[in-house]
Amino acid sequence: MANPPRRVIPREELTAWERWELGTIDDPTPPRVRPGHAPAPVPTPVAEPAPTPQAAPVAEPVVPAVPDQPVLPRVPLPTAEELEAIHQQAHEEGFNAGQAEGLAAGRAQAEDEISRLKVLLDQLANYSERAQAELAESVLDLSLVVARELARVEIDADRNRVLPVIRELIDSMPVVRAPARIIAHPDDVDALEALLGVELPRDVWRIVVDPNQTPGGCKVETPTLRADLTLASRWASQLRVLQRANRADLAWNAEVPLVPEPALSAPDPVPPPAATPVPIVPPEIESVSLDLDAPADDESV
């Protein structure tokens, strides 16, 4: 068992040495104290503080070491003139930057518009070329229709129109041997008879009447040649040259398309005659006029 701890009396609490005498046992008086010597004070026991319980150690967060910030030199504040100059410079720089950006955006927009206009102009050029081609085709078709109708009118008016075609064919042929014949419509026989008696020998050529033939044309047949000089055949050859052979509406026997007549607008309604205004006659004038219309007394007598 461990010994209790000893109290050490400090030096300030020590007193001088004195003699202690033992008195009688039955004497109630306390023992004497030598004069000049006071009894030593009884030391008061001092309670030792109870040991405080030690708390569990708490881990402190590790704070990284922050390097010392360098001391910045003191900068002098700008003056009003310097602030105005800085403001003016910033304004000019911003204006120049905005102007350059605006010009670039404007140029880009203008180039975009120009490219779109170019595309539109190209499309218009294509449309114009297509319209011109279609218009040319339409004009050619109209010209063919007009030419066909004029030829019909000329053939009906003059039956001798077939003779130049026959002469051209016979002149291009070699010596013609019999039998040779010309097949024509009955309306063209008189003109061919005049040609046969003057330019074509009757012992070689003869005329054959065929009502199925188209007036204004004929067919020529020899032992070595057969030529179709009908108007339908010659007109078809012209259509082939003009790349219109498959156009039935342009054939010789095609009917002329009827052009609808423009609708006549209804005449404007005739306004009713204005009523004749009735003059307003004052009563006194009206009574005078009535008196004038009445017969006089002497006349009635």
ABEGO torsion letter per residue (X at the ends): XBBBBBBBBBAAABBBBBBBBBBBAABABBBBBBBGBBBBBBBBBBBBBBBBBBBBBBBBBBBBBBBBBBBBBBBBBBBAAAAAAAAAAAAAAAAAAAAAAAAAAAAAAAAAAAAAAAAAAAAAAAAAAAAAAAAAAAAAAAAAAAAAAAAAAAAAABAAAAAAAAAAAAAABBBBBOBBBBBBBAAAAAAAAAAAAAABBAAABBBBBBAABBBGBBBBBBAABBBBABAAAAAAAAAAAAGAAABAAABAABBBBBBBBBBBBBBBBBBBBBBBBBBBBBAAAAAAAAAAABBBAAAAX
